[in-house]
């Protein structure tokens, strides 16, 4: 099954030129955000592996934040691994998350310093996402996320 998912990823990527692939292990902490941002600065492919038991239907807010940021930066988000409705369910989950992030930026209008610092932190983290698309791969039997790959746009 992982071979099929790898094949899907290769086809979707359009046979990305032989670029170095950076790999990270997901863990739910701010240091992960910085590592991912630093990896994206190379403008090459970045793969994030997930530990067992991270369901796509209720993914961690940190993952949702990165996926929404890809969309906000004009990238596309693809989901592979199921044909039984989980992909559509995921797309419907993404829209409110993205809108929440956007309205948080606009709605705050910088009334105090902590909001400004939060905005600057997120800008710094996501600035390297320009020119990237994302693909989430999940195990169709368990519904758990296996991998998130961030690919430079062709």
C-alpha positions as CSV (number, residue, x, y, z in Angstrom):
1,X,0.0,0.0,0.0
2,X,2.8,2.4,0.8
3,X,4.2,1.7,-2.7
4,X,0.9,2.8,-4.2
5,X,1.0,6.0,-2.1
6,X,4.6,6.7,-3.2
7,X,3.6,6.2,-6.8
8,X,0.7,8.6,-6.4
9,X,3.0,11.2,-4.8
10,X,5.5,10.8,-7.7
11,X,2.8,11.2,-10.3
12,X,1.4,14.3,-8.6
13,X,4.8,15.9,-8.2
14,X,5.3,15.7,-11.9
15,X,8.6,13.9,-11.6
16,X,10.3,16.6,-9.6
17,X,13.9,17.0,-10.7
18,X,16.5,15.3,-8.5
19,X,16.5,17.8,-5.7
20,X,17.6,16.9,-2.2
21,X,14.7,15.9,0.0
22,X,14.7,17.1,3.5
23,X,12.9,14.8,6.0
24,X,11.5,15.7,9.4
25,X,9.6,13.8,12.1
26,X,6.4,15.6,13.2
27,X,6.1,16.4,16.9
28,X,3.7,18.9,18.3
29,X,6.0,21.6,19.6
30,X,7.0,25.1,18.5
31,X,10.5,23.9,17.7
32,X,9.0,21.7,14.9
33,X,7.6,24.9,13.3
34,X,11.0,26.4,13.2
35,X,12.7,23.3,11.8
36,X,10.0,23.0,9.1
37,X,10.4,26.7,8.2
38,X,14.2,26.3,8.0
39,X,13.9,23.3,5.8
40,X,11.6,25.1,3.4
41,X,14.2,27.8,2.9
42,X,16.1,25.4,0.7
43,X,13.3,25.6,-1.8
44,X,13.5,21.8,-2.2
45,X,11.1,19.0,-1.3
46,X,10.3,18.5,2.4
47,X,8.8,15.4,3.8
48,X,7.2,15.2,7.2
49,X,6.7,11.7,8.7
50,X,4.0,11.2,11.3
51,X,4.0,8.9,14.3
52,X,1.2,6.3,14.3
53,X,-2.2,7.4,15.5
54,X,-2.6,10.9,14.1
55,X,-6.1,10.9,12.5
56,X,-6.7,13.1,9.5
57,X,-10.3,13.8,10.6
58,X,-9.0,15.6,13.7
59,X,-5.4,16.5,12.8
60,X,-3.4,18.5,15.3
61,X,-3.8,22.3,15.1
62,X,-0.1,22.7,14.3
63,X,-0.6,20.6,11.1
64,X,-3.8,22.4,10.2
65,X,-2.0,25.7,10.6
66,X,0.7,24.7,8.0
67,X,-1.8,23.3,5.5
68,X,-3.9,26.4,5.8
69,X,-0.8,28.6,5.3
70,X,0.0,26.7,2.1
71,X,-3.4,27.6,0.8
72,X,-3.1,31.2,2.0
73,X,0.2,31.5,0.0
74,X,-1.6,30.3,-3.2
75,X,-0.4,26.7,-3.1
76,X,-2.6,23.7,-3.6
77,X,-3.3,21.0,-1.1
78,X,-3.8,17.4,-2.3
79,X,-5.0,14.5,-0.2
80,X,-4.2,10.9,-1.2
81,X,-5.2,7.6,0.4
82,X,-9.0,7.2,0.2
83,X,-11.9,7.2,-2.2
84,X,-14.6,6.7,0.5
85,X,-15.3,10.4,1.2
86,X,-12.5,11.2,3.6
87,X,-10.9,13.5,1.0
88,X,-14.1,15.6,0.7
89,X,-14.5,15.6,4.4
90,X,-10.9,16.9,4.8
91,X,-11.4,19.7,2.2
92,X,-14.5,20.8,4.2
93,X,-12.4,20.8,7.4
94,X,-9.7,23.0,5.8
95,X,-11.9,25.9,4.7
96,X,-12.9,27.0,8.3
97,X,-9.4,26.6,9.5
98,X,-8.0,28.8,6.7
99,X,-10.8,31.4,7.3
100,X,-10.1,31.4,11.0
101,X,-6.4,32.2,10.4
102,X,-7.2,34.9,7.9
103,X,-9.8,36.5,10.1
104,X,-7.4,36.4,13.0
105,X,-4.8,38.4,11.1
106,X,-7.3,40.9,9.8
107,X,-9.6,41.2,12.8
108,X,-6.8,42.0,15.3
109,X,-5.7,45.2,13.5
110,X,-2.7,45.2,15.9
111,X,-4.4,46.7,19.0
112,X,-1.5,45.7,21.2
113,X,2.1,44.5,21.1
114,X,1.4,40.7,21.7
115,X,-0.8,40.6,18.6
116,X,1.9,42.3,16.6
117,X,4.6,39.9,17.9
118,X,2.3,36.9,17.0
119,X,1.8,38.2,13.5
120,X,5.5,38.8,13.0
121,X,6.3,35.3,14.3
122,X,3.8,33.7,11.9
123,X,5.0,35.8,9.0
124,X,8.6,34.7,9.7
125,X,7.6,31.0,9.9
126,X,5.5,31.0,6.8
127,X,7.6,33.3,4.5
128,X,9.4,30.2,3.1
129,X,6.1,28.6,2.0
130,X,6.0,30.9,-1.1
131,X,6.0,28.6,-4.2
132,X,5.0,25.4,-2.4
133,X,2.2,22.9,-2.8
134,X,1.3,20.3,-0.2
135,X,0.2,16.7,-0.3
136,X,-1.1,14.8,2.7
137,X,-1.0,11.0,2.6
138,X,-3.1,9.0,5.0
139,X,-3.7,5.3,5.5
140,X,-7.1,4.5,4.1
141,X,-7.7,1.7,6.5
142,X,-6.9,3.6,9.7
143,X,-7.6,7.2,8.6
144,X,-4.2,8.2,10.1
145,X,-1.8,10.7,8.5
146,X,1.3,9.0,7.3
147,X,3.2,11.8,5.6
148,X,2.9,15.5,4.5
149,X,5.1,16.4,1.6
150,X,5.7,20.0,0.6
151,X,6.7,20.3,-3.0
152,X,8.0,23.3,-4.9
153,X,5.6,24.4,-7.6
154,X,6.8,23.6,-11.1
